Amino acid sequence: MSMWLRLNLLRTFTLVFEPFSSLVIAFIMDNSSATRVFFLIWFFAATFSFCKVNSNISCNEKEKQALLKLKRGLTDPWNALSSWSDQEDCCKWAGVHCDNKTARVRKLQLGNLSLNGEISHSLLELEHLNYLDLSISNFNCTPIPSFLSSMRSMRHLNLASAGFCGLIPQQLGNLSDLRYLNLGYNFGLYVHSLHWMSSLSSLKYLDMSSVNLSSALDWLQIMSRLSSLSELYLHSCHLDSLNPSFGFVNFTSLLVLDLSVNLFIHEIPNWFSNISSTLLELDLSSNALKGEIPCSVSNFQNLEHLVLGVNYLTGKIPESFGQLKHLKVLDLNLNSFTGPIPSSLGNLSYMWKLILEGNRLNGTLPKSLGLLSNLKHLSIGNNSLTGTVDEEFFTKLSKLKYLDLSRTPLFFNVNSNWVPPFQLIYAHMSSCKVGPNFPAWLQTQRSLKVLLMSMSGISDKAPSWFWNWTSNIDFVNLSANNIEGDVPNFLVNSAVLDLSSNHLKGQLPRLSANVIVLDVANNLFSGPISTFLCQKTNRKNKLQVLDASNNLFLGELSHCWRYWQYLIHLNLGSNRLSSKIPYSMGSLVALKALRLPNNSIYGDIPSSLQKCSNLGLLDIGENHLSMTIPLWIGEMKSLIILRLRSNGFKGHIPLQTCQLSSLRILDLANNSLSGPIPKCLNSINSMAMPHIENYETIEYFEDAGTYFESLMLVPKGEELRYEENLEFVSIIDLSSNNLSGSIPNEISVLSQLHFLNLSRNHLTGRIPEKIGIMKELESIDLSRNHLSGEIPPSMSNLTFLSYLDLSYNNFSGRIPSSTQLQSFDALRYTGNPELCGAPLKTNCRKEQESDGDTPVGKAEDDSETSWFYSGLGVGFAVGFWGVCAAPFFKNTRTSFWFVNDMNDQIM
């Protein structure tokens, strides 16, 4: 009999047949045939005796009234306690269990009923109650009733996920007969101390997951004294130390230990070797454990589950793992393990789950893993494994359900007529070489629910069977391949269908009500988009993401939007659409992102879009809109991104734009806007103070992947695409308009702005003196205006600045000396005749010097040269490391800026 089976028997029988627990334990731990025969005879006799109920005995009246009082204090949303009636025997009520001989209430099983309200003191009238389950309820963050500690007969107390908050009453320590205590997943519970637990010497099962134990510094000492404890669950308890200095911890009976999702930032302690003989399950995942796996782990000879994922563990995976002959689950994902996968893992014949993804493993995939005939889950993606995975490897893996080979250089090399021995449910082979031929073996997979094969090197025509075959799959992603062919008008039933970035053409498919995401961007689909949008079979759709951008669709935008009420992200950009934006688009009230750029859309922005109050991204750039920017734009309080560049918008920038307090990207470049820059831009709070990213506007999360919005911006004179990093960008681009007046001093308040482009306008006056407090600025382009005066010395404080263009203005005086300003090419200052100093070759005259400057003459020339070279050297170093290091910080920038900056240096 396996240790795991023994554990489950022990749990079940000691609760049901508690008076005979010593006999049960003897059976479970004894393998002799005589004991088993004796136990079976006793078990059937005991079962018959326990099931025999004396029909002449009804429940105690006092206890019935106590239960009715309990019911009156509770709210029962599912009417689960409807049988609790004064006319019925309370021993027959739902969830009530009475003693078979005395008919006294022994057990209340009220879990998973979503009860709420007040727990009555009447429970104290149930003097013989030893089992209480109120789990999965909602007691609205009220404290655990302290009177429960007076129920001295209690042996099983389950209050998990019941919505309790506050300090756990120390009086629970009075329940000295308690065997089972579950307070887990009450996210508002906490303790000051755990000393009250010392008296719970009979405790076998303890779950305090998600209870804040950060103040209980001696938690390990106290819990290790509970000599009967066999299962301990402390998931997400804010614990920060496993006390590595301890040489010994006395968990003599422990079978299960879960310490996942805590704050341990040290090595795995040596005291774990003390519990190696009994432990069946160990979970230390999602901490910050570092160092190598200790050699003592190989002493866990009975271990069945070992979960160490999401830590900072390093070194090689020990070959000695192959000695853990009972191991069924090994999870080492998202660490920093190096070297090859140990071939000894092929010895673990009971293994059904092996997760090694997200490490730095290299070498070939050991053929010995193909011997794991019980394997159901194999995940080795996101490593540096090389070589071929062929049919022979899978010969004995008939139970395989979950396969992840993604983001590895492995070559999946099988014959076109291969029939796999398995039936997968989940296949993730993105960025793994599956092609060039279309994988015909997929047709044999009748249970598949998730297929992820993007960027897998497929360069082939999609077979005719494929389209109808997908109707049984929930998630399909074959994006970024070279799949060709006409797509028939088949019915899509998948929740997610991503065929983007291929060479598909034809018509868009019909949608069932199950489809949530349809991404066919970057293909060759053509014809009127209205044919798809107005198709009768699509009128009951529940689509949330539609991306048909960068295709060949033409015609009007249709008036059928009332059938697309669930849309959150809509992208029809880069097609050949030619029409006004229909008023009916205002019916898309759930919309968070609307993208129609690079078409031939004309007219104005319809006022009906005001109804889209959740709209966070509006991109209508590169069209033929030619009216004024509507004043009601200021009512769109959710707007984070407003991109109207390259249209024909006229008139002033409306002051109402300043009411968009969440705005982070304002791109009105290349229009015909005139008048001054609004002084009220300092009212845009998200550009003036640190903010919390609103991921929902630019990202859409699903179980099988993420859909990211992308945006073309011109941060440094060159058009760049932002996608996953879009949430970190803050930009004002008003370039190439007819704006006049001065740059408002108020703009200096925008301390979170990264890019400022006001070039190619008719601006006059000076650069704001306090521009240097805009510490996050990386790019400033004020070129081709009529600005004058000196460059403010405060610009020397812009340490993140990697792009600057002040050319073709009327600036004068010396360029301030700093590590940044001298590092830019002289072309960035050209066209300012009165400007002098490095990096320009024009030396400053005496009247251009400020007090304390070097005298005119040779010393001045030497100083000028010295300033230039020292500034260039230091500036290059700071600029280089500043831009290189930026992508490693959350609020910093993208890696390609380094490339652009280097290009600027070379130019």
Residue pairs with C-beta under 8 A, 6 or more apart in sequence:
1 28
1 31
2 326
3 255
3 280
3 302
3 304
3 326
4 280
4 304
6 28
6 29
7 230
7 255
7 256
7 280
9 24
9 28
10 24
10 25
10 28
10 230
11 205
13 21
13 24
13 28
14 21
14 24
14 25
14 179
14 204
15 131
15 156
15 179
15 180
17 24
17 46
17 50
18 155
20 42
20 46
23 39
23 42
26 35
27 35
27 36
27 39
30 36
50 100
51 100
52 100
53 100
54 100
54 101
54 103
57 101
57 102
57 103
58 89
58 91
58 103
59 89
59 90
59 91
59 96
59 98
59 103
59 104
59 105
60 103
60 104
60 105
62 125
63 90
63 104
63 105
63 125
63 126
64 86
64 90
65 122
65 125
66 120
66 122
66 123
66 125
66 126
67 84
67 90
67 93
67 96
67 105
67 122
67 126
68 84
68 86
69 120
69 122
70 119
70 120
70 122
70 123
71 81
71 84
72 120
73 117
73 118
73 119
73 120
74 81
74 115
74 116
74 117
74 118
74 119
75 115
75 116
75 117
76 82
76 113
76 115
77 114
77 115
77 116
78 113
78 114
80 94
80 95
80 110
80 113
80 115
81 93
81 94
81 95
81 110
81 113
82 94
83 92
83 93
83 94
84 90
84 93
84 94
84 96
90 96
90 98
90 105
91 97
91 98
91 103
91 105
95 108
95 109
95 110
95 113
96 105
96 107
96 108
96 109
97 105
97 106
97 107
97 108
97 109
97 131
98 104
98 105
98 106
99 106
99 128
102 128
104 127
104 128
105 126
105 128
105 129
106 128
106 129
106 130
106 131
107 129
107 130
107 131
107 132
108 126
108 129
108 131
108 132
108 133
109 131
109 133
110 133
110 134
110 137
111 133
111 134
111 135
111 136
111 137
111 158
112 135
112 136
113 136
113 137
114 136
114 137
114 138
115 134
115 137
115 138
115 139
116 137
116 138
116 139
116 140
116 163
117 139
118 142
119 134
119 139
119 145
121 145
121 147
123 129
123 132
123 147
123 148
123 151
124 147
124 150
124 151
126 151
127 153
128 153
129 151
129 153
129 154
130 153
130 154
130 155
130 156
130 177
131 154
131 155
131 156
132 148
132 151
132 154
132 156
132 157
132 158
133 156
133 158
134 158
134 159
134 162
135 158
135 159
135 160
135 161
135 162
135 182
136 160
136 161
136 162
137 161
137 162
137 163
138 162
138 163
139 162
139 163
139 164
140 163
141 163
141 164
141 165
141 166
141 188
142 163
142 164
142 165
142 166
143 164
143 165
143 166
143 167
143 169
144 159
144 164
144 166
144 168
144 169
144 172
144 183
144 189
146 169
146 171
148 154
148 157
148 169
148 172
148 175
149 169
149 171
149 172
149 173
149 174
149 175
150 171
150 174
151 175
152 174
152 175
152 176
152 177
153 177
154 175
154 177
154 178
155 177
155 178
155 179
155 180
156 178
156 179
156 180
157 172
157 175
157 178
157 180
157 181
157 182
158 180
158 182
159 182
159 183
159 186
160 182
160 183
160 184
160 185
160 186
160 207
161 184
161 185
161 186
162 186
163 186
164 183
164 186
164 188
164 189
165 186
165 187
165 188
165 189
166 188
166 189
166 190
167 189
167 190
167 191
167 192
168 183
168 189
168 190
168 191
168 211
170 193
170 195
170 196
171 196
172 178
172 181
172 196
173 195
173 196
173 197
173 198
173 199
173 200
174 199
175 200
176 199
176 200
176 201
176 202
177 202
178 200
178 202
178 203
179 202
179 203
179 204
179 205
180 203
180 204
180 205
181 200
181 203
181 205
181 206
181 207
182 205
182 206
182 207
183 189
183 207
183 208
183 211
184 207
184 208
184 209
184 210
184 211
184 233
184 235
185 209
185 210
186 210
186 211
187 210
189 210
189 211
189 212
190 211
190 212
190 213
190 214
190 215
191 211
191 212
191 213
191 215
191 216
192 215
192 216
193 215
193 216
194 213
194 216
194 218
194 219
194 222
194 223
195 222
197 203
197 222
197 223
197 226
198 222
198 225
200 226
201 226
201 227
201 228
202 228
203 226
203 228
203 229
204 228
204 229
204 230
204 231
204 253
205 229
205 230
205 231
206 223
206 226
206 229
206 231
206 232
206 233
207 231
207 233
208 233
208 234
208 237
209 233
209 234
209 235
209 236
209 237
209 258
210 235
210 236
210 237
211 237
212 237
212 238
213 219
213 234
213 237
213 238
213 239
214 237
214 238
214 239
214 240
216 222
217 241
219 234
219 239
220 242
220 243
220 246
220 249
223 229
223 232
224 249
224 250
224 251
225 250
227 250
227 252
227 253
228 253
229 251
229 253
229 254
230 253
230 254
230 255
230 256
231 254
231 255
231 256
232 251
232 254
232 256
232 257
232 258
233 256
233 258
234 258
234 259
234 262
235 258
235 259
235 260
235 261
235 262
235 283
236 260
236 261
236 262
237 262
238 262
238 263
239 259
239 262
239 263
239 264
240 262
240 263
240 264
240 265
241 264
241 266
242 259
242 264
242 266
242 268
242 269
243 269
243 271
244 266
244 267
244 269
244 270
246 269
246 271
247 270
247 271
248 271
248 274
249 271
249 274
249 275
250 274
251 257
251 274
251 275
251 278
252 275
252 278
253 278
254 275
254 278
254 279
255 278
255 279
255 280
255 281
256 279
256 280
256 281
257 275
257 279
257 281
257 282
257 283
258 281
258 283
259 283
259 284
259 287
260 283
260 284
260 285
260 286
260 287
260 307
261 285
261 286
261 287
262 286
262 287
263 287
263 288
264 284
264 287
264 288
264 289
265 287
265 288
265 289
265 290
266 289
266 290
266 291
267 289
267 290
267 291
267 292
267 294
268 284
268 289
268 291
268 293
268 294
268 297
270 294
270 296
272 282
272 294
272 296
272 297
273 294
273 296
273 299
276 296
276 299
276 300
276 301
276 303
277 299
277 301
277 302
278 302
279 300
279 302
279 303
280 302
280 303
280 304
280 305
281 303
281 304
281 305
282 300
282 303
282 305
282 306
282 307
283 305
283 307
284 307
284 308
284 311
285 307
285 308
285 309
285 310
285 311
285 331
286 309
286 310
286 311
287 310
287 311
288 311
288 312
289 308
289 311
289 312
289 313
290 311
290 312
290 313
290 314
291 313
291 314
291 315
292 313
292 314
292 315
293 308
293 313
293 315
293 317
293 318
295 318
295 320
297 306
297 318
297 320
297 321
298 318
298 320
298 321
298 323
298 324
300 306
300 324
301 323
301 324
301 325
301 326
302 326
303 324
303 326
303 327
304 326
304 327
304 328
304 329
304 350
305 327
305 328
305 329
306 324
306 327
306 329
306 330
306 331
307 329
307 331
308 331
308 332
308 335
309 331
309 332
309 333
309 334
309 335
309 355
310 333
310 334
310 335
311 334
311 335
312 335
312 336
313 332
313 335
313 336
313 337
314 335
314 336
314 337
314 338
315 337
315 338
316 337
316 338
316 339
316 340
316 342
317 332
317 337
317 339
317 341
317 342
317 356
317 361
318 342
319 342
319 344
320 344
321 327
321 330
321 342
321 344
321 345
321 348
322 342
322 343
322 344
322 345
322 346
322 347
322 348
323 344
323 347
324 348
325 347
325 348
325 349
325 350
326 350
327 348
327 350
327 351
328 350
328 351
328 352
328 353
328 374
329 351
329 352
329 353
330 345
330 348
330 351
330 353
330 354
330 355
330 356
331 353
331 355
332 355
332 356
332 359
333 355
333 356
333 357
333 358
333 359
333 379
334 357
334 358
334 359
335 358
335 359
336 359
336 360
337 356
337 359
337 360
337 361
338 359
338 360
338 361
338 362
339 361
339 362
339 363
340 361
340 362
340 363
340 364
340 366
341 356
341 361
341 363
341 365
341 366
341 369
341 380
341 385
342 366
343 366
343 367
343 368
344 368
345 351
345 354
345 366
345 368
345 369
345 372
346 366
346 367
346 368
346 369
346 370
346 371
346 372
347 368
348 372
349 371
349 372
349 373
349 374
350 374
351 372
351 374
351 375
352 374
352 375
352 376
352 377
352 399
353 375
353 376
353 377
354 369
354 372
354 375
354 377
354 378
354 379
354 380
355 377
355 379
356 379
356 380
356 383
357 379
357 380
357 381
357 382
357 383
357 404
358 381
358 382
358 383
359 382
359 383
360 383
360 384
361 380
361 383
361 384
361 385
362 383
362 384
362 385
362 386
363 385
363 386
363 387
364 385
364 386
364 387
365 380
365 385
365 387
365 389
365 393
365 410
367 392
367 393
369 375
369 378
369 393
370 392
370 393
370 394
370 395
370 396
370 397
371 396
372 396
372 397
373 396
373 397
373 398
373 399
374 399
375 397
375 399
375 400
376 399
376 400
376 401
376 402
377 400
377 401
377 402
378 397
378 400
378 402
378 403
378 404
379 402
379 403
379 404
380 404
380 405
380 408
381 404
381 405
381 406
381 407
381 408
381 428
381 432
382 406
382 407
382 408
383 407
383 408
384 408
384 409
385 408
385 409
385 410
386 408
386 409
386 410
387 410
387 411
388 410
388 411
388 413
389 405
389 410
389 411
389 412
389 413
390 413
390 414
391 414
391 415
391 418
394 400
394 420
394 421
394 422
395 421
396 421
397 421
397 422
398 421
398 422
399 422
400 422
400 424
401 422
401 423
401 424
401 425
401 426
401 447
402 424
402 425
402 426
403 424
403 426
403 427
403 428
403 429
404 426
404 428
404 429
405 412
405 428
405 429
405 432
406 428
406 429
406 430
406 431
406 432
406 452
407 430
407 431
407 432
408 431
408 432
409 432
409 433
410 432
410 433
411 433
412 429
412 432
412 433
412 434
412 439
414 439
414 441
416 437
416 440
417 440
418 440
418 441
419 441
419 444
420 441
420 444
420 445
423 445
423 446
423 447
423 448
424 445
424 447
424 448
425 447
425 448
425 449
425 450
426 448
426 449
426 450
427 445
427 448
427 450
427 451
427 452
427 453
428 450
428 452
429 452
429 453
429 456
430 452
430 453
430 454
430 455
430 456
430 477
431 454
431 455
431 456
432 456
433 456
433 457
434 453
434 456
434 457
434 458
435 456
435 457
435 458
435 459
435 460
435 481
436 457
436 458
436 459
436 460
437 458
437 460
438 458
438 460
438 461
438 462
438 463
438 466
438 483
439 453
439 458
440 463
442 448
442 451
442 466
442 469
443 463
443 465
443 466
443 469
446 472
448 472
448 473
449 473
449 474
449 475
450 473
450 474
450 475
450 703
450 704
451 470
451 473
451 475
451 476
451 477
451 478
452 475
452 477
452 704
452 705
453 477
453 478
453 481
454 477
454 478
454 479
454 480
454 481
454 498
455 479
455 480
455 481
456 478
456 481
457 481
458 478
458 481
458 482
458 483
459 481
459 482
459 483
460 482
460 483
460 484
461 483
461 484
461 485
462 483
462 484
462 485
462 487
462 504
464 488
467 487
467 488
467 490
467 509
468 490
470 476
470 492
470 493
470 494
470 497
471 490
471 491
471 492
471 493
471 494
472 493
473 493
473 494
474 494
474 495
474 496
474 514
474 704
475 494
475 495
475 496
475 702
475 703
475 704
475 705
476 494
476 496
476 497
476 498
476 499
477 496
477 498
477 704
477 705
478 498
478 499
478 502
479 498
479 499
479 500
479 501
479 502
479 519
480 500
480 501
480 502
481 501
481 502
482 502
482 503
483 499
483 502
483 503
483 504
484 502
484 503
484 504
485 504
485 505
485 506
486 504
486 505
486 506
487 499
487 504
487 505
487 506
487 507
487 508
487 509
487 525
488 506
488 507
488 509
489 507
489 509
489 510
490 509
490 510
491 509
491 510
491 511
491 512
491 537
492 509
492 510
492 511
492 512
492 515
492 518
493 512
493 514
493 515
494 514
494 515
495 514
495 515
495 516
495 517
495 702
496 515
496 516
496 517
496 702
496 704
496 705
497 509
497 515
497 517
497 518
497 519
498 517
498 519
498 705
499 519
499 520
499 523
500 519
500 520
500 521
500 522
500 523
500 547
501 521
501 522
501 523
502 522
502 523
503 523
503 524
504 520
504 523
504 524
504 525
505 523
505 524
505 525
505 526
506 525
507 525
507 527
507 531
507 532
508 518
508 520
508 525
508 532
508 548
510 535
510 537
510 538
511 518
511 537
511 538
511 541
511 543
512 541
513 540
513 541
513 542
514 542
515 541
515 542
515 543
516 542
516 543
516 544
516 545
516 702
517 543
517 544
517 545
517 700
517 702
517 707
518 543
518 545
518 546
518 547
518 548
519 545
519 547
519 707
520 547
520 548
520 551
521 547
521 548
521 549
521 550
521 551
521 571
522 549
522 550
522 551
523 550
523 551
524 551
524 552
525 548
525 551
525 552
525 553
526 551
526 552
526 553
526 554
527 552
527 553
527 554
527 555
528 553
528 554
528 555
528 556
529 548
529 553
529 554
529 555
529 556
529 557
529 558
529 572
529 575
529 577
530 555
530 556
530 557
530 558
530 560
532 538
533 558
533 560
533 561
533 563
533 564
534 558
534 560
534 563
538 563
539 563
541 563
541 564
541 566
542 566
543 564
543 566
543 567
544 566
544 567
544 568
544 569
544 590
544 700
545 567
545 568
545 569
545 700
545 707
546 564
546 567
546 569
546 570
546 571
546 572
547 569
547 571
547 707
548 571
548 572
548 575
549 571
549 572
549 573
549 574
549 575
549 595
550 573
550 574
550 575
551 574
551 575
552 575
552 576
553 572
553 575
553 576
553 577
554 575
554 576
554 577
554 578
555 577
555 578
555 579
556 577
556 578
556 579
556 582
557 572
557 577
557 579
557 580
557 581
557 582
557 585
557 596
557 601
558 582
559 582
559 584
560 584
561 582
561 584
561 585
561 587
561 588
562 584
562 587
564 570
564 588
565 587
565 588
565 589
565 590
566 590
567 588
567 590
567 591
568 590
568 591
568 592
568 593
568 700
569 591
569 592
569 593
569 700
569 707
569 709
570 588
570 591
570 593
570 594
570 595
571 593
571 595
571 709
572 595
572 596
572 599
573 595
573 596
573 597
573 598
573 599
573 619
574 597
574 598
574 599
575 598
575 599
576 599
576 600
577 596
577 599
577 600
577 601
578 599
578 600
578 601
578 602
579 601
579 602
580 601
580 602
580 603
580 604
580 606
581 596
581 601
581 603
581 605
581 606
581 609
581 620
582 606
583 606
583 608
584 608
585 594
585 606
585 608
585 609
585 612
586 606
586 607
586 608
586 609
586 610
586 611
586 612
587 608
587 611
588 594
588 612
589 611
589 612
589 613
589 614
590 614
591 612
591 614
591 615
592 614
592 615
592 616
592 617
592 638
592 696
592 697
593 615
593 616
593 617
593 697
593 698
593 709
594 609
594 612
594 615
594 617
594 618
594 619
594 620
595 617
595 619
595 709
596 619
596 620
596 623
597 619
597 620
597 621
597 622
597 623
597 643
597 712
598 621
598 622
598 623
599 622
599 623
600 623
600 624
601 620
601 623
601 624
601 625
602 623
602 624
602 625
602 626
603 625
603 626
603 627
604 625
604 627
604 630
605 620
605 625
605 627
605 629
605 630
605 633
607 630
607 632
609 615
609 618
609 636
610 632
610 635
610 636
612 636
613 636
613 637
613 638
614 638
615 636
615 638
615 639
616 638
616 639
616 640
616 641
616 662
616 694
616 696
616 697
616 698
617 639
617 640
617 641
617 697
617 698
617 709
617 711
618 636
618 639
618 641
618 642
618 643
618 644
619 641
619 643
619 711
620 643
620 644
620 647
621 643
621 644
621 645
621 646
621 647
621 667
621 712
622 645
622 646
622 647
623 646
623 647
624 647
624 648
625 644
625 647
625 648
625 649
626 647
626 648
626 649
626 650
627 649
627 650
628 649
628 650
628 651
628 652
628 654
629 644
629 649
629 651
629 653
629 654
629 657
629 668
629 673
630 654
631 654
631 656
632 656
633 639
633 642
633 654
633 656
633 657
633 660
634 654
634 655
634 656
634 657
634 658
634 659
634 660
635 656
635 659
636 660
637 659
637 660
637 661
637 662
638 662
638 697
639 660
639 662
639 663
640 662
640 663
640 664
640 665
640 686
640 694
640 697
640 698
641 663
641 664
641 665
641 697
641 698
641 711
641 726
642 657
642 660
642 663
642 665
642 666
642 667
642 668
643 665
643 667
643 711
644 667
644 668
644 671
645 667
645 668
645 669
645 670
645 671
645 733
646 669
646 670
646 671
647 670
647 671
648 671
648 672
649 668
649 671
649 672
649 673
650 671
650 672
650 673
650 674
651 673
651 674
651 675
652 673
652 674
652 675
652 676
653 668
653 673
653 675
653 677
653 678
653 734
653 739
655 678
655 680
657 663
657 666
657 678
657 681
658 678
658 680
658 681
658 683
658 684
659 683
660 684
661 683
661 684
661 685
661 686
662 685
662 686
662 691
662 694
663 684
663 686
663 687
664 686
664 687
664 691
664 729
664 730
664 731
665 711
665 713
665 729
665 730
665 731
666 684
666 731
666 732
666 733
666 734
667 713
667 731
667 733
668 733
668 734
668 737
669 714
669 733
669 734
669 735
669 736
669 737
669 757
670 735
670 736
670 737
671 736
671 737
672 737
672 738
673 734
673 737
673 738
673 739
674 737
674 738
674 739
674 740
675 739
675 740
675 741
676 739
676 740
676 741
676 742
676 744
677 734
677 739
677 741
677 743
677 744
677 747
677 758
677 763
678 744
679 744
679 746
680 746
681 687
681 732
681 744
681 746
681 747
681 750
682 688
682 744
682 746
682 747
682 749
682 750
684 750
685 691
686 730
686 752
687 730
687 732
687 750
687 752
687 753
688 749
688 750
688 751
688 752
689 751
689 752
690 752
690 891
691 752
693 727
693 728
694 727
695 727
697 709
698 708
698 709
698 726
698 727
699 706
699 707
699 708
699 709
699 727
700 706
700 707
700 708
708 723
708 724
708 726
709 723
709 726
710 721
710 722
710 723
710 726
711 721
711 722
711 723
711 726
712 719
712 720
712 721
712 722
713 719
713 720
713 722
713 729
713 731
713 733
713 755
714 720
714 733
714 735
714 757
715 729
715 731
715 754
715 755
715 757
715 778
715 779
715 803
715 897
716 755
716 779
716 781
716 802
716 803
716 897
716 900
716 904
717 781
717 803
717 805
718 900
720 896
720 900
722 729
722 894
725 893
725 894
728 890
728 891
728 892
728 893
728 894
729 754
729 755
730 752
730 753
730 754
730 755
730 776
731 753
731 754
731 755
731 756
731 757
732 750
732 753
732 755
732 756
732 757
732 758
733 755
733 757
734 757
734 758
734 761
735 757
735 758
735 759
735 760
735 761
735 781
736 759
736 760
736 761
737 760
737 761
738 761
738 762
739 758
739 761
739 762
739 763
740 761
740 762
740 763
740 764
741 763
741 764
741 765
742 763
742 764
742 765
742 766
743 758
743 763
743 765
743 766
743 767
743 768
743 782
743 787
744 768
745 768
745 769
745 770
747 756
747 768
747 771
748 768
748 770
748 771
748 773
748 774
750 774
751 773
751 774
751 775
751 776
752 776
753 774
753 776
753 777
754 776
754 777
754 778
754 779
754 893
755 777
755 778
755 779
756 774
756 777
756 779
756 780
756 781
757 779
757 780
757 781
758 781
758 782
758 785
759 781
759 782
759 783
759 784
759 785
759 805
760 783
760 784
760 785
761 784
761 785
762 785
762 786
763 782
763 785
763 786
763 787
764 785
764 786
764 787
764 788
765 787
765 788
765 789
766 787
766 788
766 789
766 790
766 792
767 782
767 787
767 789
767 791
767 792
767 795
768 792
769 792
769 794
770 792
770 794
771 777
771 780
771 792
771 794
771 795
771 798
772 792
772 793
772 794
772 795
772 796
772 797
772 798
773 794
773 797
774 798
775 797
775 798
775 799
775 800
776 800
776 891
777 798
777 800
777 801
778 800
778 801
778 802
778 803
778 886
778 893
778 897
779 801
779 802
779 803
779 804
780 798
780 801
780 803
780 804
780 805
780 806
781 803
781 804
781 805
782 805
782 806
782 809
783 805
783 806
783 807
783 808
783 809
783 831
784 807
784 808
784 809
785 808
785 809
786 809
786 810
787 806
787 809
787 810
787 811
788 809
788 810
788 811
788 812
789 811
789 812
789 813
790 811
790 812
790 813
790 814
791 806
791 811
791 813
791 815
791 816
791 821
791 835
792 816
793 816
795 801
795 816
795 818
795 820
795 821
796 816
796 817
796 818
796 819
796 820
796 821
797 818
798 820
799 819
799 820
799 878
799 882
800 882
800 886
800 892
801 820
801 879
802 879
802 882
802 883
802 897
802 900
802 901
802 904
803 900
803 901
803 904
804 820
804 821
804 824
804 828
805 828
806 828
806 829
806 832
807 827
807 828
807 829
807 830
807 831
807 832
808 830
808 831
808 832
809 831
809 832
810 832
810 834
811 829
811 832
811 834
811 835
812 832
812 834
812 835
812 848
813 834
813 835
813 836
813 844
813 848
814 836
814 837
814 844
814 848
814 849
814 850
814 853
815 821
815 822
815 829
815 835
815 836
815 837
815 838
815 839
815 840
817 837
817 838
817 867
817 871
818 871
818 875
819 871
819 874
819 875
819 877
819 878
819 879
820 875
820 878
820 879
821 871
821 875
822 838
822 839
822 867
822 868
822 871
822 872
822 875
823 839
823 871
823 872
823 874
823 875
823 876
823 878
823 879
823 905
824 839
824 875
824 904
825 839
825 904
825 905
825 907
826 839
826 840
826 841
827 907
828 904
829 835
829 839
829 840
830 840
835 842
836 842
836 843
836 844
836 845
836 848
837 843
837 844
837 864
837 867
838 864
838 867
838 868
838 871
838 872
839 868
839 871
839 872
843 860
843 861
843 864
844 853
844 864
845 856
846 856
849 856
854 860
854 863
876 905
879 901
879 905
880 898
880 901
883 893
883 897
883 898
883 901
884 898
885 892
886 892
886 893
886 894
886 897
886 898
887 893
887 894
887 895
